[in-house]
């Protein structure tokens, strides 16, 4: 069809927007509105202005809205700073003490998580994946199976605890919601890697530490100790080495982005655990006792071949180089143990002689 | 043409980094960190706040105590990294900050006070730091020496 013959769009006046009319039916009796809810506010006239980082959660903590009590007695879903209503049935939150959940950095970490988010589907250059030798592909798939499952445990664990946290500390609930979302993203990313390059899922370890974390019911702090500190720092170290030994840009980006998320989770864990230790006299002792058990279970589980062996194959470039790769694994574990002990020191938990040989041996050259 | 390292060079890189909104996506974004840079006996401070690198300045080595972490490499390694970035537009697989951190004997990112929490910002904001140095590919750079790549 010649250009001049092409049908040209005709200009028409758009129809008027159709809206439902508010009809007044004088035959129906409507109670006179009382507007009793309208004056019910504890502080009015609040005008928070956005700062350099936009309108942040931390920025909203002004006036009574920024008063964060050491104990939250309200047993309903009433938000902090809202007008309390009588007669609401209690929900029964188990965690009502600030020291049980709090970290000063929670609001900022939430903003960080939201603003620094990434998308595995499109931010990872999947088209840069290239066929790897079978042994290396198998090792990478095995590692990704473990990492994906660890992330799954993470979001399920936090999901359990979130409902037990009272609404007075919404900054923490928000951050942990983002932590769950991050963990979901890691589950997704590592599963995608396992299924994207000619391999497939491997096996999941027996999962003693997974069970310890999932079944930790003594308190959120105790769970965070295992989840964010002991296992979290281990995973963070694997992500660092995963980035270093990536075979292609896809793996490079995947591990690098996951590393940022994991470091953010660690930042909450460190701050919260230090807060807990400094606000309850025997908390450091409780944590020491718990780590005495957790570290030993963790060290025992490392004897299972499903994590360190695949890493040795990856680091060594195949089964042939796995012995040299195992030396690099030793180095990686040394890095993990060093950062772990520096973190326990920072929190105020003494390890010393109780630290198991199964982990301290990695500090030997 | 700014010489690496100098406040003038860091300012030029900051301008390129701050003006590129792509640096705020895909793992980039707000980053609050005071980062030291050591190149032989020269010490610099980069103040990252919000989405930007707000300021670069010369500091004393003793001022590193006030940083969250500092980056220190052999001068040849600094130059080699920057040449790699200039050649590729971004750091390639062997020259990302995390990789250089793990590959160097003493590590690249360090804490002057042994504060693990502040040192962890190197990992939390790793992509921002990477975007920052990758932005140096837009800055014509003069080096004060020739190096032989390792």
Interface residues (C-beta under 8 A of the other chain):
Chain A: X52 X53 X108 X111 X112 X115 X116 X117 X118 X119 X123 X236 X240 X241 X243 X244 X246 X248 X249 X252 X256 X257 X259 X260 X262 X263 X264 X266 X267 X270 X271 X335 X339 X342 X343 X345 X346
Chain B: X24 X25 X26 X27 X28 X29 X30 X32 X49 X50 X51 X93 X96 X98 X99 X101 X102 X103 X114 X115 X116 X117 X120 X121 X123 X124 X125 X126 X127 X130
